[in-house]
Amino acid sequence: MKSQQKDIRDAFFDELLAVGAGDEQMIVITNDMDVFSLRHFRQGYPERFVNIGVAEQNMISVAAGLASCGKKVVVYGISSFVTFRCYEQIKFNVCSMRLPVVLVGVGSGLAFSFDGPSHHGMQDIAVMRALPEMTIYNPGDTVAAAACARLSLASPGPVFVRIDKGTFPALHDPDGSVAEGFGILRPLCESNIISTGYMTPRALAVADTLADRGISVGVIDLFRLKPLPDHFVTEILARSSRLVTVEENAVTGGLGSLVGDAIIDHGLPISLLRLGAADEQVLRYGDRDWLLSQYGLDEASLSDRIASFLAAHERSF
């Protein structure tokens, strides 16, 4: 199966299980969720697979207890349920103890479109960023997803992997290195787009549209959101004059906020435009593309908004 034809969830779990299935200390816990790759693990290692049912707070407490006994625990469920429903348990039982629990939240952003407000994952980056001990990954293709699996298992502390569902175009070279947590997908310019997860292919399309208008922009896929990769500031931010962040997430506390924090912390003279969903509850139901268009995150709107921003902030160097 070609990487771009594989479900991004399977890419993550295939790699996770290739690395960890032989380790008797690894246990997978789900809240009645399923994915093709996990079926093999459940069949091969039934004693290390626990379907705890729709009891997410208990799931996190069980995961913390197992991890405190030396187990490497992977928790898998819908992103909004894994984060918001059991936030206190994550904060105190997992993070305060710095336990190596990998939380995998599927259905990031508006992936569950028609399932509505209970399933939308639009503030999970913000709340998980608030936990000092938490590492956050948000892969946008199968290559990055597999890398996140390896990095998550190697982490000595808690990890949150914000992952989509379905098949996506390949973004990163399978033979290249993605261990840094980001990849340059279009050569850097004075003006660059930083994206993450589901929106990265859209950012590439926008860059092509802008190029047709005579506007050159670089595109960076940032999939380790916390902590920022070691060289991200020097290799990306410090080489940019204008930056645009694009995310399928509430603009408050997400990718744009963390990039803005880094710009301020390092005193960089960069103009920043943050593009994401409005700071509001998403109480709408509909197709994912339609929902994105309501927030100006469709390709045409993004192209126009970015072009206007760059024209207004053009400077001579």
C-alpha positions as CSV (number, residue, x, y, z in Angstrom):
1,M,0.0,0.0,0.0
2,K,1.4,3.4,-1.0
3,S,1.8,5.8,1.9
4,Q,-0.5,8.4,0.4
5,Q,-3.2,5.8,0.0
6,K,-3.1,4.7,3.6
7,D,-5.4,6.2,6.3
8,I,-3.3,8.6,8.4
9,R,-4.5,6.7,11.5
10,D,-3.2,3.4,10.2
11,A,0.1,5.1,9.3
12,F,0.5,6.2,12.9
13,F,-0.6,2.9,14.5
14,D,1.3,0.7,12.0
15,E,4.5,2.4,13.0
16,L,3.6,2.5,16.7
17,L,2.9,-1.2,16.7
18,A,6.0,-2.0,14.6
19,V,8.1,-0.3,17.2
20,G,6.2,-1.2,20.3
21,A,4.1,-4.4,19.8
22,G,7.0,-6.6,20.8
23,D,7.4,-4.7,24.1
24,E,5.3,-6.4,26.7
25,Q,5.1,-3.2,28.6
26,M,3.0,-1.5,26.0
27,I,-0.7,-1.4,26.5
28,V,-3.4,0.2,24.3
29,I,-6.6,1.6,25.8
30,T,-9.6,2.9,23.8
31,N,-13.0,4.4,24.6
32,D,-14.9,2.1,22.3
33,M,-13.0,3.4,19.2
34,D,-11.7,1.4,16.3
35,V,-9.1,1.6,13.6
36,F,-8.0,-1.1,11.2
37,S,-4.4,-1.3,12.5
38,L,-5.5,-1.8,16.1
39,R,-7.5,-4.8,15.2
40,H,-4.3,-6.8,14.6
41,F,-2.9,-5.7,17.9
42,R,-6.1,-6.6,19.7
43,Q,-6.1,-10.1,18.1
44,G,-2.4,-10.7,18.6
45,Y,-2.1,-9.2,22.1
46,P,-5.6,-9.3,23.7
47,E,-4.1,-9.1,27.2
48,R,-2.6,-5.7,26.3
49,F,-5.7,-4.2,24.7
50,V,-8.4,-2.7,26.8
51,N,-11.7,-1.3,25.5
52,I,-12.8,0.6,28.6
53,G,-16.0,1.9,27.0
54,V,-17.4,5.4,27.0
55,A,-15.7,6.3,30.3
56,E,-12.9,8.7,29.3
57,Q,-12.2,10.0,32.8
58,N,-11.8,6.5,34.1
59,M,-9.7,5.6,31.0
60,I,-7.1,8.3,31.9
61,S,-7.0,7.3,35.5
62,V,-6.4,3.6,34.5
63,A,-3.7,4.7,32.0
64,A,-2.0,6.7,34.7
65,G,-2.1,3.8,37.1
66,L,-0.6,1.4,34.5
67,A,2.1,3.9,33.5
68,S,3.1,4.5,37.2
69,C,3.7,0.7,37.3
70,G,6.2,0.9,34.4
71,K,3.8,0.4,31.4
72,K,3.9,2.4,28.3
73,V,0.3,3.3,27.7
74,V,-1.3,4.5,24.5
75,V,-4.8,6.0,24.8
76,Y,-7.0,6.3,21.7
77,G,-10.3,8.1,21.3
78,I,-12.1,11.1,19.7
79,S,-10.0,14.2,20.2
80,S,-12.7,16.3,21.9
81,F,-13.5,13.5,24.4
82,V,-9.9,12.6,25.1
83,T,-9.0,16.2,26.0
84,F,-12.0,18.2,27.4
85,R,-13.9,15.4,29.0
86,C,-11.0,14.3,31.2
87,Y,-8.8,17.4,31.4
88,E,-8.5,17.3,35.2
89,Q,-7.4,13.6,35.1
90,I,-4.8,14.4,32.4
91,K,-3.5,17.4,34.4
92,F,-3.1,15.7,37.8
93,N,-2.9,12.0,37.2
94,V,-0.7,12.1,34.1
95,C,1.1,15.4,33.7
96,S,1.8,16.1,37.4
97,M,3.4,12.7,37.6
98,R,5.2,13.2,34.2
99,L,4.0,9.7,33.1
100,P,4.8,8.4,29.6
101,V,1.2,8.2,28.4
102,V,0.5,8.8,24.7
103,L,-2.9,10.4,24.2
104,V,-4.1,9.9,20.6
105,G,-7.0,12.2,19.7
106,V,-8.6,11.4,16.4
107,G,-10.9,13.8,14.5
108,S,-9.0,17.0,14.9
109,G,-10.6,20.2,13.8
110,L,-13.8,19.7,11.8
111,A,-13.1,16.1,10.7
112,F,-16.4,14.9,12.2
113,S,-18.3,17.7,10.4
114,F,-21.9,16.4,10.5
115,D,-21.5,15.0,14.0
116,G,-21.6,18.6,15.3
117,P,-20.4,20.5,18.4
118,S,-19.7,17.6,20.6
119,H,-17.2,16.2,18.1
120,H,-15.5,19.3,16.8
121,G,-11.9,19.6,18.0
122,M,-11.3,23.3,17.7
123,Q,-9.8,24.2,21.1
124,D,-7.8,21.1,21.9
125,I,-4.4,22.7,21.0
126,A,-5.1,25.6,23.3
127,V,-6.0,23.5,26.4
128,M,-3.2,20.9,25.9
129,R,-0.7,23.7,25.4
130,A,-1.6,24.9,28.9
131,L,-0.2,21.8,30.5
132,P,3.5,22.4,31.1
133,E,4.6,18.8,30.8
134,M,2.7,18.0,27.6
135,T,4.3,17.4,24.1
136,I,2.0,18.0,21.2
137,Y,2.1,16.6,17.6
138,N,-0.2,17.3,14.7
139,P,0.8,15.4,11.6
140,G,-0.6,16.2,8.2
141,D,0.5,13.1,6.2
142,T,1.4,9.5,6.6
143,V,5.2,10.2,6.8
144,A,4.8,12.7,9.6
145,A,2.2,10.4,11.3
146,A,4.7,7.5,11.4
147,A,7.4,9.9,12.7
148,C,5.1,11.0,15.5
149,A,4.5,7.4,16.5
150,R,8.2,6.8,16.9
151,L,8.8,10.1,18.7
152,S,5.8,9.5,21.0
153,L,7.0,6.1,22.2
154,A,10.5,7.5,22.8
155,S,9.2,10.4,25.0
156,P,9.8,10.1,28.7
157,G,6.7,12.1,29.5
158,P,3.1,12.7,28.4
159,V,2.3,13.2,24.7
160,F,-0.8,14.4,22.8
161,V,-1.1,13.4,19.2
162,R,-3.8,15.3,17.3
163,I,-4.6,13.2,14.3
164,D,-7.0,13.3,11.4
165,K,-8.8,10.4,9.7
166,G,-8.8,9.4,6.1
167,T,-6.2,9.5,3.3
168,F,-4.2,12.6,2.5
169,P,-1.6,13.6,-0.1
170,A,2.1,12.9,0.7
171,L,3.8,16.1,2.0
172,H,7.2,14.9,3.2
173,D,9.8,12.7,1.5
174,P,9.6,9.2,3.0
175,D,13.4,9.0,2.8
176,G,14.0,12.5,4.3
177,S,14.3,13.4,8.0
178,V,11.3,14.7,9.8
179,A,12.7,14.2,13.3
180,E,13.0,18.0,13.7
181,G,9.2,18.3,13.9
182,F,8.7,20.5,10.8
183,G,9.4,20.5,7.1
184,I,9.9,23.1,4.5
185,L,7.5,22.2,1.6
186,R,8.1,25.4,-0.5
187,P,11.4,27.3,-0.4
188,L,11.5,30.0,2.2
189,C,10.9,33.6,1.1
190,E,10.6,36.9,3.0
191,S,6.9,35.9,3.3
192,N,6.0,32.4,4.5
193,I,3.0,30.4,5.5
194,I,3.2,28.1,8.5
195,S,0.5,25.4,8.6
196,T,-0.2,22.3,10.5
197,G,-2.3,19.1,10.1
198,Y,-5.2,19.1,7.7
199,M,-4.6,22.6,6.5
200,T,-1.1,22.0,5.1
201,P,-2.2,20.7,1.7
202,R,-4.5,23.7,1.4
203,A,-1.6,26.0,2.3
204,L,0.3,24.5,-0.6
205,A,-2.6,25.1,-3.0
206,V,-2.8,28.7,-1.8
207,A,0.9,29.1,-2.3
208,D,0.4,28.0,-5.9
209,T,-2.5,30.4,-6.4
210,L,-0.4,33.3,-5.1
211,A,2.5,32.3,-7.3
212,D,0.1,32.6,-10.3
213,R,-0.5,36.2,-9.1
214,G,3.2,36.9,-8.9
215,I,3.4,36.5,-5.1
216,S,6.1,34.2,-3.7
217,V,5.6,32.5,-0.4
218,G,7.3,29.7,1.4
219,V,5.3,26.9,3.1
220,I,6.3,25.2,6.3
221,D,4.5,22.2,7.8
222,L,4.9,22.4,11.6
223,F,3.8,19.1,13.2
224,R,5.5,19.4,16.6
225,L,3.6,22.2,18.2
226,K,5.0,21.9,21.7
227,P,7.8,22.3,22.4
228,L,8.7,24.2,19.3
229,P,11.5,22.3,17.4
230,D,14.9,23.4,18.5
231,H,15.9,25.1,15.2
232,F,12.5,26.4,14.2
233,V,13.2,29.9,15.4
234,T,16.5,30.3,13.7
235,E,15.7,28.4,10.5
236,I,12.2,29.7,10.0
237,L,11.1,32.6,12.1
238,A,14.3,34.6,12.0
239,R,14.5,34.3,8.2
240,S,11.0,35.7,7.7
241,S,9.7,39.2,7.4
242,R,6.0,38.4,7.1
243,L,4.3,35.2,8.4
244,V,0.9,33.8,8.0
245,T,-0.3,30.9,10.2
246,V,-3.1,28.7,8.8
247,E,-4.9,26.2,11.0
248,E,-8.2,24.3,11.4
249,N,-8.5,25.3,14.9
250,A,-9.8,28.3,16.9
251,V,-7.4,31.2,16.4
252,T,-7.2,31.7,20.1
253,G,-4.4,29.6,21.7
254,G,-3.6,27.5,18.6
255,L,-0.8,27.6,16.0
256,G,-1.0,31.3,15.5
257,S,-0.8,32.0,19.2
258,L,2.3,29.8,19.7
259,V,4.1,31.3,16.7
260,G,3.2,34.8,18.0
261,D,4.5,33.9,21.4
262,A,7.8,32.8,19.9
263,I,8.1,36.0,17.8
264,I,7.6,38.1,20.9
265,D,9.9,36.0,23.2
266,H,12.7,36.3,20.7
267,G,12.1,40.0,19.8
268,L,11.8,39.3,16.1
269,P,10.5,42.1,13.7
270,I,7.9,40.0,12.0
271,S,4.4,40.9,10.8
272,L,2.0,38.1,11.6
273,L,-1.4,37.2,10.3
274,R,-3.2,34.4,12.1
275,L,-5.9,32.6,10.1
276,G,-8.1,30.1,11.8
277,A,-11.7,29.7,13.0
278,A,-13.2,32.6,15.0
279,D,-13.1,32.5,18.8
280,E,-16.5,31.0,19.2
281,Q,-18.3,27.7,19.7
282,V,-18.8,25.9,16.4
283,L,-22.5,25.1,16.7
284,R,-23.0,24.3,13.0
285,Y,-23.4,21.1,11.1
286,G,-22.3,20.5,7.6
287,D,-19.7,19.3,5.2
288,R,-16.1,20.0,6.2
289,D,-15.4,22.2,3.3
290,W,-18.6,24.2,3.9
291,L,-17.7,24.7,7.5
292,L,-14.2,25.9,6.6
293,S,-15.7,28.3,4.1
294,Q,-17.8,29.8,6.9
295,Y,-14.5,30.9,8.5
296,G,-12.8,32.1,5.4
297,L,-10.5,29.0,5.4
298,D,-11.4,27.9,1.9
299,E,-8.7,28.2,-0.8
300,A,-10.1,31.3,-2.5
301,S,-10.7,33.2,0.7
302,L,-7.2,32.3,2.1
303,S,-5.5,33.4,-1.1
304,D,-7.3,36.8,-1.0
305,R,-6.7,37.4,2.7
306,I,-3.1,36.5,2.5
307,A,-2.5,38.6,-0.6
308,S,-4.1,41.6,1.1
309,F,-2.0,41.2,4.2
310,L,1.2,40.9,2.3
311,A,0.4,44.0,0.2
312,A,-0.4,46.0,3.3
313,H,2.8,44.9,5.1
314,E,5.3,45.0,2.2
315,R,8.6,46.5,3.3
316,S,11.9,47.3,1.6
317,F,15.0,45.5,2.8
